[in-house]
Amino acid sequence: MSKAKYSGKSQAAAKSPGKANSNAKKSGAAAKAGAPKQRKPYLTAALAAVLLVNIIFTVLLFNEKRVLGMAFADVPWYAWVMILTSILNVVAAAALWYWKRWGLYLYIGSAAATTLVMILAGMVGAGFSALAPAAIISYLISLNWQQFE
C-alpha cells in the first residue's frame, strides 16, 4: 500500500464525506438527465400495437353504424363508451411513447372502464379479456419505469 493511493481527491473525500456525496449526487443527476432515453424493442412493439389496434378499433366502431344502416340515435350506449375508451387508449399510447407516467394511469383506467362497460353490456368473457393488454403493458413499462417522467 503506497502513499499514492491515499493522496489527492481520496483524502479530501475522506476528510469531508458530505461534500463528496453531494458532488457525486449532482454528477449522477446530471448524467441521468442528459442521458438519452432508450426504449427497448418489446416496449416499442407493445406501444405500437396498442396504438394501431385502438385506431383500427375506433374506425371500425365509427363505421359499424353505417354498415348496419343505423342512425346515430339507434347505436347502443356501450358502443359510444367503447369509442371513447379506444380514443383514450390512443391518447395513452401516445403519452407513453413520449415517456409520460400519466399515460399508464390513463391506459389502466380506460381498460377498467372498457371491462366494466363490456360486462354491463353482457359480454362477460370479453370484458375480462380487456384487462390482459393493460396488464402486459403495465409489466413492460415497469421494467423501464425510471425513464418515465
VMD Tcl script that draws the C-alpha trace (Angstrom):
set ca {
  {0.00 0.00 0.00}
  {1.75 3.09 -1.19}
  {1.05 6.70 -0.34}
  {-0.06 7.38 -3.94}
  {-3.32 5.53 -3.28}
  {-4.17 7.83 -0.40}
  {-3.31 11.19 -1.91}
  {-5.34 13.81 -3.69}
  {-9.09 13.56 -4.04}
  {-9.50 10.41 -1.99}
  {-8.03 12.17 1.09}
  {-10.28 15.19 0.52}
  {-13.27 12.90 0.21}
  {-12.29 11.09 3.38}
  {-11.99 14.36 5.30}
  {-15.34 15.76 4.11}
  {-17.70 12.93 3.07}
  {-20.69 15.27 2.86}
  {-19.15 17.26 0.03}
  {-18.08 14.18 -1.89}
  {-21.57 12.67 -1.65}
  {-23.27 15.88 -2.77}
  {-20.88 16.18 -5.73}
  {-21.48 12.54 -6.66}
  {-25.24 13.06 -6.45}
  {-25.06 16.15 -8.65}
  {-22.94 14.44 -11.29}
  {-25.21 11.36 -11.20}
  {-28.33 13.52 -11.64}
  {-26.67 15.44 -14.47}
  {-25.70 12.24 -16.21}
  {-29.20 10.84 -15.75}
  {-30.85 14.00 -17.10}
  {-28.51 14.21 -20.07}
  {-28.67 10.54 -20.99}
  {-31.00 9.84 -23.91}
  {-33.93 7.60 -23.13}
  {-33.86 4.30 -24.93}
  {-36.97 2.27 -25.49}
  {-36.49 -1.47 -25.59}
  {-37.82 -3.24 -28.71}
  {-40.53 -5.12 -26.83}
  {-41.90 -1.89 -25.35}
  {-41.81 -0.23 -28.77}
  {-43.72 -3.14 -30.29}
  {-46.29 -3.17 -27.48}
  {-46.95 0.57 -27.69}
  {-47.17 0.43 -31.48}
  {-49.65 -2.46 -31.19}
  {-51.80 -0.56 -28.68}
  {-51.79 2.48 -30.91}
  {-52.57 0.58 -34.11}
  {-55.24 -1.70 -32.63}
  {-57.11 1.17 -30.99}
  {-57.01 3.35 -34.10}
  {-58.42 0.46 -36.14}
  {-61.00 -0.30 -33.44}
  {-62.15 3.33 -33.34}
  {-62.53 3.47 -37.12}
  {-64.44 0.19 -37.14}
  {-66.80 1.35 -34.41}
  {-67.47 4.61 -36.25}
  {-68.17 2.75 -39.49}
  {-70.26 -0.02 -37.92}
  {-73.41 2.09 -37.74}
  {-73.06 2.94 -41.42}
  {-72.52 -0.70 -42.38}
  {-75.53 -1.79 -40.34}
  {-77.63 1.06 -41.70}
  {-78.29 2.52 -38.26}
  {-78.94 6.10 -37.31}
  {-76.81 7.69 -34.59}
  {-79.75 7.51 -32.18}
  {-80.01 3.73 -32.66}
  {-76.42 2.99 -31.72}
  {-76.29 1.36 -28.25}
  {-74.83 3.37 -25.38}
  {-71.98 0.93 -24.82}
  {-70.75 1.41 -28.39}
  {-70.27 5.14 -27.68}
  {-68.39 4.37 -24.49}
  {-66.22 1.88 -26.36}
  {-65.40 4.56 -28.93}
  {-64.46 6.95 -26.11}
  {-62.26 4.39 -24.36}
  {-60.49 3.46 -27.59}
  {-59.75 7.15 -28.22}
  {-58.42 7.40 -24.66}
  {-56.22 4.37 -25.35}
  {-54.73 6.14 -28.37}
  {-54.00 9.22 -26.24}
  {-52.48 7.00 -23.52}
  {-50.27 5.17 -26.03}
  {-49.04 8.49 -27.41}
  {-48.29 9.73 -23.88}
  {-46.40 6.54 -23.09}
  {-44.44 6.94 -26.30}
  {-43.29 10.33 -25.01}
  {-42.36 8.87 -21.61}
  {-45.25 10.30 -19.58}
  {-46.34 8.37 -16.48}
  {-49.87 9.68 -16.64}
  {-50.26 7.73 -19.88}
  {-50.07 4.45 -17.95}
  {-52.67 5.63 -15.46}
  {-54.94 6.71 -18.31}
  {-54.47 3.38 -20.08}
  {-55.27 1.36 -16.94}
  {-58.34 3.50 -16.23}
  {-59.52 3.13 -19.80}
  {-59.03 -0.65 -19.69}
  {-61.00 -0.83 -16.44}
  {-63.80 1.26 -17.99}
  {-63.81 -0.97 -21.08}
  {-64.07 -4.05 -18.87}
  {-66.92 -2.57 -16.86}
  {-68.86 -1.49 -19.95}
  {-68.41 -4.85 -21.65}
  {-69.61 -6.70 -18.53}
  {-72.64 -4.39 -18.22}
  {-73.38 -4.95 -21.91}
  {-73.43 -8.72 -21.32}
  {-70.03 -9.62 -22.74}
  {-68.55 -11.04 -19.53}
  {-65.74 -13.15 -21.01}
  {-64.67 -10.47 -23.45}
  {-64.88 -7.87 -20.70}
  {-62.29 -9.56 -18.52}
  {-60.05 -10.17 -21.51}
  {-59.81 -6.39 -21.94}
  {-57.63 -6.29 -18.82}
  {-54.94 -8.57 -20.32}
  {-53.35 -5.93 -22.61}
  {-53.29 -3.43 -19.74}
  {-51.54 -5.96 -17.51}
  {-48.96 -6.75 -20.20}
  {-48.28 -3.08 -20.96}
  {-48.03 -2.30 -17.24}
  {-45.47 -5.03 -16.76}
  {-43.38 -3.94 -19.75}
  {-43.45 -0.34 -18.56}
  {-42.49 -1.35 -15.02}
  {-39.22 -2.65 -16.45}
  {-38.41 0.91 -17.67}
  {-40.33 2.92 -15.05}
  {-37.31 5.02 -14.03}
  {-37.18 6.57 -17.52}
  {-40.76 7.89 -17.36}
  {-41.46 11.45 -16.28}
}
mol new
graphics top color blue
foreach p $ca { graphics top sphere $p radius 0.5 }
foreach p [lrange $ca 0 end-1] q [lrange $ca 1 end] { graphics top cylinder $p $q radius 0.2 }
display resetview
